[in-house]
Amino acid sequence: MSSFEIVGGNRLHGEIVPQGAKNEALQVLCATLLTSEKVVIENIPNIRDVNKLIDLLQLLGVKIEKLSDDTYQFQADNVDISQMSTSEFSSQATALRGSIMTVGPMLARFGSAVIPQPGGDKIGRRRLDTHFCGFEKLGANVSFKKDRYNVTANKLVGDYMLLDEASVTGTANIIMAAVFAQGTTTIMNAACEPYVYQLCGMLNNMGAKISGVGSNMLTIEGVTSLHGCTHRLLPDMIEVGSFIGLAAMTRSEITIKDVQYRHLGLIPQVFKRLGIDLWQHNDDIIVPQQDHYVIDRFMDGSIMTISDAPWPGFTPDLISIALVVAIQAKGSVLIHQKMFESRLFFVDKLIDMGAQIILCDPHRATVIGMNHEHPLRGVRMTSPDIRAGVALLIAALSAHGTSRIDNIEQIDRGYQNIDERLRKLGADINRIE
C-alpha cells in the first residue's frame, strides 16, 4: 500500500492545468459501446478508475488504441456479451462503480446485460434503483440473483418517467438505453450536471435525437443506429475546486488554467462566500495569495451554511474541500452534507491535526475557523475515499511538520499524478511505495 509523505507549511506558486473530468469520462467511455464505428475521446485522465473502465471495455471486446497521452480511439464492432457473465468481468466490475454504466448501452444495443453490485467509495448508501426502474419503464426485465443484476429486453419502447432522484449516473444510463428505444422517451427530474450535458452532446453528434439538453427534462427520439465521432472531455471541476482550496489553505498564489468557467456553476461563488478571492482571466482562475480570508454571514447575521444539492447546486464532491478550507478562515460555518451519510467521517483526522470542528451528526459539521493563528500539525492518517483523501492532502500541505497519508490508491483513483503536479508548484511531497 502506497503513502504520501508531506512536509507542510510551504507556500506554493505557479500554474496548474486540471485533468479531464473523471465523472464525464466514465459515462462517455461506456457510450462507445453504442456504435460499431470508431469513436475518438480526447483529454482522458490517466487515473485508476478510468483505466479500470478501459480494461473492462477491452474485456468486452472493444478495440482500444492509444493515440496520444490523453487521446484514445474506441471501436466496439466485435463485442462479446457473454463476457459479462464471467468471473473475470464480475471481479473487475465489482471494483469500479462506473461499471454500472455499461448496462444502458449493452441493453440498448444487444438486448441484455449482467452486472454485479459495483464498488466505489464507502461514503454511505448508493442505491441503484433509479437505473433499474428507468430500464423497466423502457420495457426491460430486471432480476437480482447471486449478487448479480440481470437485465433483458426483447424490445425497448420509449415512455414517460419521473426519476425518484436526480441521479447523474442513473440519468446517463437511462439516456444511453433510450437512444435505441422505439418512440419517444421523456425523462423528468433528470440530472443536468455538465457531465450529462456533455454525454448528450456526444450522443447527438453520433446521430441521437436528444432535446432539452442542460435542463431537467430530456426528450429522446429513438433512432436505429449511431455513428462514430470525436469528443473532448471538460476539465474536471472537482480538481478546479480542489486547487482553489489548496491555494487558500497554503496562502499561495496559483493560476488554474483552462477551467471552462461557464461549466463551474456555483463552485466559484461558494468559495468566495468562504472569503477566498478569485480572479477570472479569460478561461483561467487566479487565486491570489491571501494571509487571511473571512467567511460571509447570511444577510440577517446568522452563521453561513454550505450544503450540497443536485446541479446547479453545489456539488457534493467538493463538500470535503469546503470543510477543510474553513479550518483556517476567520469565522464559522456549518457544513451540511445531505447526500451521503458517511462522507464527513474523516473529520476526526482533521481534529487530530488541531482543527476546531464539531461533528454534529453524520451529515453536519460546524467548523470554527482559526484564521491561520494556530497552524495544523502533521500527523499520520489514512485516506478513506477520493475526496476526503484530497482534503487531508490539502490539510497536510498547510500543516507544520511532516504528515503521512496511507491508502493513497484512493486519491490515485481520481487525481492524475497529483504528487508530481504539486511538486511543480513547490510542494514537498513524496510517494512511498
N, C-alpha and C positions, 0 to 999 in steps of 0.2 A: 504494500500500500504506500503510495507516494505522499509526500508532505511538502508544504512551503515553509521555509524559514525566512522570517521578515524582520529586519531591523527598522523600526519605525522612527517617526519624527522628522523625516526628510521632506523638504518642500520640493515639489515636482514642477517641471516646466516643459512645455513643448506641444506638439500636435499629435493627435491620435485619430485614426480612422476606424469607425465602427464596422464590425463584420457584417456580412449578410444576415438577415433576420432568421434566427433559428426556427421560430414557430411558423413562419411562412414556408421555409424550406421543407418542413415535414409534410405540409399539405401539397405543395406543387410537385414534389418528387413522386408522391403517390398518384397524382393526376396523370403522370406519364403512362400509367397503366391503361388509360382510356383510348389510346391510339396505337396502331401498329407502325406509324410513321415516326421519324426521328424528331426528338424534342431536345433543344439545347437550353440549359439553365445556367445563368451567369451569377456571379457573386455568392456562390455556395460557401458557407463557412466550414472550415476544417475542424469540426468538433465531434465529440464522441457520439452524441445522439444522431446526428446527421450521417456520420459514417456507418453507424449500425443500420440505419434505414437503407443506405445504398447497398450494403451487404445483403440485406433482406430482399431487396428488389432483384439483385443478382441471383439469389437462391430461387426466386420465382421464374427465372429465365430471361430477365430483362438484360439486353446488351448495353453495357455502360462503357463509355470511352472518356477518359480524362483529357480534355483539350488544352487546359492550362491550369494554373494553381487553383483557380476558383470557378472553372467552367467545365461542365460535363455534358456529354451527349447521351441520351437515353433512347432505346428503341425496344418497345415491348411487342415484337412481332412473332414471338415464339414462347409465350407464357405457358408454364406448366402448372395448371391449377391444382393438380394432385399434390404438389409440394406443400400446400397449406395444411395438409393432414399429417405431415411427417413430424417426427420428434425433433428434428433439427430446426424446422421452421418454428415449432412451438417454443423451443428453447430460446431462439433469437428474438421472437416476437414478445415473449414474456418480459424480456429485459428492457423493452422500449415501449413507452406509452404511445408514441406516434404510430406504432404498428396498427393501431385500430383504424387508421385512415386508409389502409389497403382494402378495407371491406367494401366501401362505397363503390370505387371503380371496378373491383373484381365482380361485385354483384351486378353492376350495370352492364359490363361487357360480356361476362361469362355465365351469369345466372346463379352463381353460388360463391360462398366464401366461408372460410373457417378461421377463427382467431381465438387464441387463449386469452384469459384475463390478463391484460397488459400491465406492465410495471410502471415505473416512474417515481417521482418524488413522494416521500412519505409526509404529506402535508395535510392529511385529512381525507375524508371520503371523496372519491372522484367517480361517481356513478356514470354508467354508460347508457342509461335508459333513453336519453334523448336521441342517441344514434339509432337504437334499435326500434324505438317507437316510430321514428321517421321512416325507416325501411319498411315497417309493417304498413304504414299509411300508403306506401307506394305499391303494396301488394306482396311483399316478401313474407316468408315464414321464418321465424326465429326460434331456435331452441337452445338450451344450455345443458350440456351433458359432459361429464368427465372433465370439468374445468375448461370447456371449450364452448364458444358460441358457434352455432351452425346457422348460416343464413342462406336461404334458397328462394328462387322466384322463377316461375315459368315465363312470366311477363311482368314488367313493371309498368304501372299506369299512373299518370300524374294525378295529384289530388291536392286539396287544401289542407294545410296543417298549421296549428298554432303550437310552437315549441314551448314546453313547460319551463325551460330555462334558455337563456341566450348563449348556449354553449358554442364556443368558437370551433372546436374540433367536431362537435355534433353537426353544426351548420355546414361545415366544409364537407363532411362525409355524406350528408343528405344531398347537397348540391351535386356532388360527383355521381351519386346514384341516379339522380333525377335527370341528368342531361340526356340519357337514353330512354327515359320513360315515355310512353305514348301519351300525347296530350299535354296538358298544362299543369305544372306544379306551382303552388303558391306557398311560400314559407313566411309565416308571420312570427314576430319576435325573433327574427334571425339575428345572429351576431353580426355586427357591422365593423369589426376591427379592421385595420389596414390589411391584415393577413387575408381575410375573406375577400376584401376588395381586390387584392392582387390575384387571388385564385380565380375569381370571377372574370377578371380582365384577361388572364391567361386562357381560360376556357373559351371565352368569346373569340379570342384570336385564333383558337383552334377550330372554330366553327359552331360553338354552342350559342344558344339564344337565351341569354340571361339579362333581365332588365331589373331596375331598382337597385343596381349595384351601389353600395355605400350606405344603403338605408336598411331598416329592419324589416322591410317587406320585399322579398325577392320573388320574381316570376320567371319560371323556366319553361320554355317551349322545347319539348323533346325533339331531338334530332336522331338520325340513324348512324352517324359516324362523325369522328373528329379527325383532323389532320395535324401535322406537326407544327411547331412554332419555335421561336426563340423568346425566352423570358428572363428578365433580370430581377433578382430579389431586392427588396428595400433594405436600407441599413437597419440594423437591429435597434429598435427604440429602447429596449431594456439595457443594452450596452450604453446608449446615449445617456439615459438616466443614471446609470451606474457611474459613468465618468463625471457627470455633474456632481454627484455625491462625493466622489473621490477628491475632486478639486476643492470642495468646500471643507471637508474634514482635514485635509492636509495643508490647508491655507496656501494653495498653489494656483498658478495661472496656467490653464490648459485650454487649448483650442481643439474642439471636436469637429472634425471635417465632414462635409457632405452628409448632413443628417436627414435630408428630406424633411425640412421643418414642418411643412403643411401636414405631414402624417404623424406628428408627435402628439396631437390632441392636447390634453390638459397637462402633460408632463412638465413643460417649462413653467406653467402657471403655478403648479403645486410647489415646485422647488423655490419659486420666487416668494411664495407665501411662507416658506421656511426661512426667508431672509437672504437667499442667495442671489447675487447679481448675475444676470445673464445678458450677454450682448449678442444679437443676431447680426451676422455679416454675410450677406448673400445666403448660402445654404450652410454656413458654419455657425457653431455656437462657441463664443468665447466666454469662459468663466474667469473673471479677473481674480487676482489674489485678494482675499478678504481676511483680515485678522479677526473680525467679529461679524456675525450675522444674527439678526433679530427676528424671531418668529412673530408673524402677524397675530392679531386677535380679530375675532368677529366684530362687526360694527357696534354691537351692544356691549363690547368689552369682555365677552366670555372667551374661554380658552379655545384655541384653534383645534379643530378635529380634521385629521387626514384619514380618509377612508377610501376603500376600493369600490368600484362599481363597473358594470358592463360598459363597454365603449359606447359613447365617448367619455365615460367616466375614467377615473384614474386606474390604470392597470394594476391588478393585484401583484404582478411580478415585481413591482417597484416599491411595495409597502415596506419590505425589509430595508431597502436603501433609504427611504424617507425616515424610518425609525433611527437608523444609525447616524444619519446626518444631524438629527435633532439633539443627539447627545452633547454636541459642543456648540449648540446655538444658545442665544440668550432668550430665555422664556421657556414655556412649557407647551406641550402638545399632546393630545390624545390620539393615538394611532389605533384605528379600528379596522381590523382585517375581517371582513364579513364573509368571504367566500370559503376559506379553508380553516378548520378549527385547530390545526396543529402547526400553522406557519409561524407563529410567534414563539415557539418553544425553544428558540435559540437565544433568547434574551438573557438567560442565566449566564451564558458565556460572556456577554457584554457587561453584566453586573460584576462578574469576577474581574473584569478589566478596570472596574471603577465607575461604570456608568450608573447614573441615577434613574432607574427605571422601575416602575411599579407594574407588575403584570396583574391586571385587574381580573381577567378571566381568559379562557383560551383565545378569545377574539380581540381583546382590547389591552393596550398597554399605555400608561402615562409616562412620558419622558420629560424629566426635569433637566433642562439644558444647563451645562456648566460653563458656557461662554469662554471656552478654552483656558479657564483659570486653573483647572485641575486636569492634567493630561491623563489619558488612559494608560494603563501599564501592560506590558507584554505578558502574555500567558500562553499556555499550550491548550489547544482546543481542537474539536473535530467538526468538519463541515457536514451538516445534516442533509442539505439539499442544495440545489444550484444557487438559488437567490440568497438564501441565508449564508451560504459559503462566501459569496462575494461581499455581502455586508460585513462578515467577520474579517475578510481580507482588507476592506477599507478601514475598519477599526484598527487593525494591526498596523497598517501603514501610517496611521496618525498617532500611534501609541509611542510612549517612551520605552525603550528596551526591546528585547527580542521576543517575538511570538513564533509559535509553530502551529500550523494548521494541518491536521491529518485528514485523510479521506478526500484529498483534492480531486480524485476522479469525478466527484460530484460537480466541482467547478468546471473541470475539463469538458463535461457534458454540454455546457452552454457557452463557454468563453474560449475563443481560439487563441492559443499561445499567450495567455494573459500575462504570464511572468515575463516573457521576452518583451512584450509590448510595454509593460510598466517599467522595465529596466531602461528602455529608451527615453522615458520621462524622468529618470533619475531615481527610481525606487530601488531600494536594497532588498531584493527578493531572490531567493534561490530555491530550486526544486531539488528535493532529496528523494532519491528512489529507494 
